[in-house]
């Protein structure tokens, strides 16, 4: 078993200061470990973008506890080994926590630290074994991370799946929500394949009216129709020897689907206005945010074309399900923006990171990139703060609606959010919300709203 080049990162959260020091000392005896300790869930949440390998979690923290606590960290650290420490010995509690998928549950007693030592070391062995497995399956020629940034479990699985696509000519179907990075995945396949020195040609079918898509795909000869003042090569011909990526293929007109099917079956085309046969050899990758099989059943996509394109299927997770990849990508986009524009780099504040992690990103990676670039322009110093992050504030309402709250409760939560964003500036908050400042002061006086 080889050793990982980097330390195993262990985060420990424990509100008892003495016990916290004991855990830190005990686990820190392992030279392969870099351990950091936190007194509560809030302080830990600020650092989770760094993605620990192991999390030692006290089940009864002052600010958050129980299964809600476990669930929270499973959501934002999906690939982390979570070890729960608790003074609760009730068998029902133990069973519920273990069922939630944690690595182990240790009851605090005289032998807890010894058991914790053994459990952490067993987890480390599994982490290193998994690392070795990935290293063996990967080769230096695969540079998928040049195109796809992230470290969540879904992205690591994606890399392993991509390796199976690069040394063959099988069609690939990439599915995922709009903005999730389908073209980047297609590029990662092409530029790691034997065709990497040949053309990569992309066409977004949805971007063209159905009357123009044929000329875009097949090209035309000079004089083939009005305004055809010179010869034009189509995307199929441009992709010869390389890869053709057809994005949003589900938007293609059914009549055009017939012509595409024949072209990829015969691997030959004729330009519009010519009878000359042009032989082709390209790989095809398709993408859609729709379910193509459902489109077939509903009569909007040809069954014969569907089965001709059927091959390796890759499904991309939406950004909201990728946990701390949001921060990894945000830092990458920020650095890239600064490099491209030759401007000084900036950092993202902890509060801004928290806001990004809470947001649902309906526009996925594409939206995050736009948000970060806009935030850089809006920020007035070396740090991007909450007020620089321009996002859809409706997300906060969506999170509140399932709760059983009164109208006043909703009002207080909305005011509290804006007060925090405005650094407790009551006048600015009242103006933003179009309410009287006396309303805010009344809630504060009644103890329903606090300024921290």
N, C-alpha and C positions, 0 to 999 in steps of 0.2 A: 504494500500500500504506500503510495507516494504521499508527500506532504504538500498541503496547499501553500502557495507562495505567500498568502496573506493570513493574518491572524483570524481566528474564529471570534466574531464579535458577539459578546453576551451583554444584554441589558438586564438589569435587575431592578424591580420596583417594589419597595417595601417602606411603609410609613414609620415603623419602629426604628429609630435611628441606631440603636445598639445592634439590633438584629440585622439591619442593613449593612453595617460595618462587618459583622461576622460573615455574612454571605459574600461580601466583596473580598474579604481576606481569603476565605476558603477556596472560592472558585479561581481567584487570582493566582493561586499556587500553581496552576497549570500554565506552563510557559507558552502554550499555543493559543491561550485565551487573552483577549483584551476585554476587560469587563468595565462597564459604567453603571453607576447606581443612581436611582431616582426616588424621591420621597412620595410621589403621587402620580396619578395617571396623567394629569395636565402637563407636568414637566416632561414626562416621557413622550407624550404625543407630539411635542415640539421637535423631537429628534428622530422620529420613526422613518423619516425620509432617507436616513442613512442605512436602513435595512439590516437589522441585526440577524445573526444566524440562529441565536437562542434567546428566548425571553423568559426570565424567571419572574413570575407574577403572583404577588400577594392577592388573595381573593377578596380581602376586605380592606379596600383603600378608602380614605375619607371622602374623596370626591366622586368615586365610581366603584361599583363592586358587583360581585356575583356573576351570573352567566352573561349579563349585559356587558360587563367588563371583558370577559373572555371573547364574546362575539365581536366586540369592537376591534380588538387587536387581531383577531382572525381575519377580519375584513380588510384591514389596512396592511397587514403583514402576512399575506396568504402562504408564503413559503418558509415561514419561521417555525422553529420547534418551540412550542409554548409549554413550560413546566409550571404548574400551579402549586403554590404553597398556601396552606390554610390551617387555621386552628380548628376549623369545623370538622368533626369526625362523623357526622351523620351520614349513614350509608347512602341515603337518597341524594344528598349533595354531591358525594363522590361520584356516584353513578351518572348523575346529570352532567357533571363537568367532563367526565371521561367520554360520555356519549357525544359531547360537542366536538370531539376530535383533538383534544390537547394531547401532548406527548406523554405526560405523566402527571399524577396528582400526589403530592406529598403532604402528610399531616405534620404540623409543627409539634415535635416532641423532642426528647433528649437526643434522639438519633437522626433527626431530620437533616442536619447539615451533612452527615455522612452519606445518607441516601441521596441527597441532592448532588453531592460530589460524583457518585456512581452514575446517576442519571445523566448528568451533564456530559460526562466522559463517554457514555454510550451514544448520546446524541452526536457528539463530535465525530465518533467513528462512522456513524451513518452519513454525516455531512461530507466527510472526506471520501467515503466510498462512492457517494453520488457524484462528487466532483471528479473522481477518477473515471467514472463511467462516461461522463460528458466529455472529458478530455480525450478518452479513447475513441469516442464516436465522432469527435470533431477533428478537423485537420486545419493547418495554417492557411490552406487555400480558401477556406470558407470564411469570408468576411461579412457575414450577415449583419453584424452589429454596426457596420458602416452605414447601413440604410435603415436599420430598425433599432431604436434605442429602448432599453428597458431591462429589468431583471426579475420581473414577477414570474411565477411558475408557468403561466400561459405562454409567455414569450420564450422561455427556455424550451418548452415543449415545441413551440413553433420552429425554433432553430433546428431541433432534431428532425422535425418533419421536412423542413426545407432541404436538408441534406439528401433526403431520398428522392428529390426532384431534379437535382442538378446534373446528374450523369445519364439522363435518359431524355427521350423526346415526348414523353407522355403529356397530354393536355392537362392543364391545371385550372381549376375553378377556385377563385378567391371570393369568399363572401364576407360580409361585414357591413356595419352601418356606414353611412356617408361620412367621409373624413377620417376613417379609422386607419388609413394607410395602405390601401390595396395596391396602388401603383408602386409604392416603395417595396412591397413584398415581391411584386412581379420583377422589379429591377434587381432585387437581391438574388432571385433565381437565375435570371439571365446572366448577370455579371459574375456569377460563381460557376457558370456552366462552360462547356467547351465552345459555346457560341459567343463568349464574352467579347471577342474582338470583332464580331459582326453587329449589324444594326439592332437596336432595340427601338421598335416603333410603337407608339401608343396612340390610340384613338378613343375618345370618349363619345360613344354613340349618341348619348343624350344631348350632346352639344350641337348636333346638326339636324336640320329638318329632314324628313324622310326623302324629300326630292333631291337632296344633295349628297346623301350618304353613299349612293352608288358610285358617284364620281370620286368621292374621297377614298373609297376602298379599291376601285378598279382603275382609276385614272382615265384619261381620254386623249384622243389625238387632236391635233390642231384642226379646227373647222368642224369638229364633231357636232357642235351645236352653237347657237348664237353666243357670242362672247368667249368662245374657246379659241383664243387668239394664239395659243401655243400649246405644245404637248405638255401633259401633266402626268407624272407617275402616281399611281394609287398606293395606299398604305400596304396592301398585300405585296406589291412589287418591291416597295422600299424595304420591306422586312425580309426579302429573299436572303437566305443563309443565316438569318438571325431569329429574332423573336417578335411576334406580333401580339400586342396586348390590347384587347378590346374591353374597355371599361363600360359598365352599364349596358351590357349586351341585351338585357331583357327589354330595353327600349327600342330595339330594332324592329322595323316594320316586317310583318310576316312574309310579304312578297320578297323583301330583300334577304330574308333568312334562307329562302330557296336558293338564291344565287350564291350566298356565302357557303351553304352546304356543298354545293357542287364544286366550288373553288377549292375547299379544303379536302374534299374527297379525291379529286383528280389532281390536286396540286398544280393547277394551271389556270390561267385567266386570259381574257382578251380585253384590251382597253376599249372604252366606248369609242365607236367610230372606226374600229379596226377588226379584221378577222384573223389577225396574226395571233397564234397561240404562244403564250409565254409560260415556260415551265418554271415552277417555283419549289422551294424547299425551306420551310420556316416552321418554327414551333409556335403554337398558339396558347396563350393564357387569357382567360376571360375573368371578368369580375361583375358582380351585381350586388346591390343592397337588397334585392328581392330574392325570394325562394324560387329558383328556376323550375323545379319540379311542380310547384303549385301553379306557376305560369303555364306549364304544359297542360296540366289538368283543367285549367280555366280557358284553354284554347288561345292563349296569347303568345305562346312560344312553341315552335314545331318540335314534335316528339323526336323525329329522325335527326334533327340538328342537335337536340339535347343529348341523345345517346352517342352521337358522333363526337361531341365535345366532352363527354363523360370521362373523367380521369381522376387525378389526385385532387381531393377537395381540401381546401385550407380555410378555416373559419377564424377571422380575427376578432378578438374580444374588444368591446367598446372601452374607451378610456376610463369611464367611471368604475369599471371592474378591475382595473390594473393597479389599484392601491398606490404605492409610493413611486410607481413609474411616472406619475403626474409631475412629481418634483424633479425626477431625473430628466424628463423631457423639457420641463420648464427651464432648468439650468442649461440644457443643451441649446435650446432655441435662443436663450439670452446670449450665450457665448457666441453662437453662430451669427446672430444679428450684429453684435459688436465687431466681429471679425469682418463681416461683409461690408459694414459701413465705416470701418476703421475708426471706431469710437471707443471710449474708455468703458471697461466692463463695470457692471453693477451687481449688487447682491440682492437677494429677495428676503425680505424680513420674515421672521417666524410667523407673525400674524397673517401676512400675505400667503405664506405656505399653507397655514391652517385653512384659510378661505378657499384656496385652490383645491385642497383635499376634500372639502365639503361639497364643492360644486359638481353637478351631474354631467357637464360637458355634452350637451346634445349634438354639438358639431365635432366632437371627438378631438383627435390630435390636431386637425386643421384649425379648430377653434382655439385651442390652447396656444398655438403658434401666433395667431393674430392677437390674442389677449396679451401675451408677453411682449410682443413688439410694440403694441400700443402703450403698455405700461411703462416701457423704457422711455418713450417719448414724453409721457405725462409726468414721470418722476422728476423732482427738482433737485435731488441730491444723489449720492452714490448708492442709495438703497431704494428698491421698489417696495412701496408700502401698500396697505389695504386700499387706501383711497385711489391708488393708481390702477388697481385691478378693476377694469370695467366689464362686469358680467351681468347676466340676467338675474336681477334680484328676485324674480318670481320663484326661484329655487327654494328660498327660505319659506315661502308660503306653502309650497308643495310638501315640505317636510313637516310643517305645522298642522296641515289639514287633517291627517289621520288621528291627531290627538283630540281628546274630549276636553275642549277648552271653551270658555265663554268668550264673547266678543271683546270684553275688557282684557282677558288674558292674552288674546291675540294682539291687541293694541299695545300692551305692555311689552310683549316680546319684540314687536316691530320697533318700538321706540328704543328698547335696550340695544338692539342690533345697530341702529343708526347712531346712538350715543357712543357706542364702542368705536364705530368707524370714524366718528368725528372727534374722538379723543375727549369725550364728555363735554363738548361744546353745545350747551342747551339751545342757544339762539340759532345756531346753524342747523341743528337737528329739527327744531320747530319749523324753520323756514323750509327745509327739504320736505317735511311731511305735511306742510300746510296746516299746522295745528297751533294753538296758542301755547306759549311757553309756560303759562300757568298750569296747563294740563300736565306737563312733565313735572313741574315742581310739586303739584298735588300728589302725583303717584310716589314721588320721592318722600314727601312728608308723611304719607300714609304707610310707608315701608314696603310698598308694592314694587318699587323700582329703586335700585341702588346704583350709585356711581362709585366705581372701583378705581 
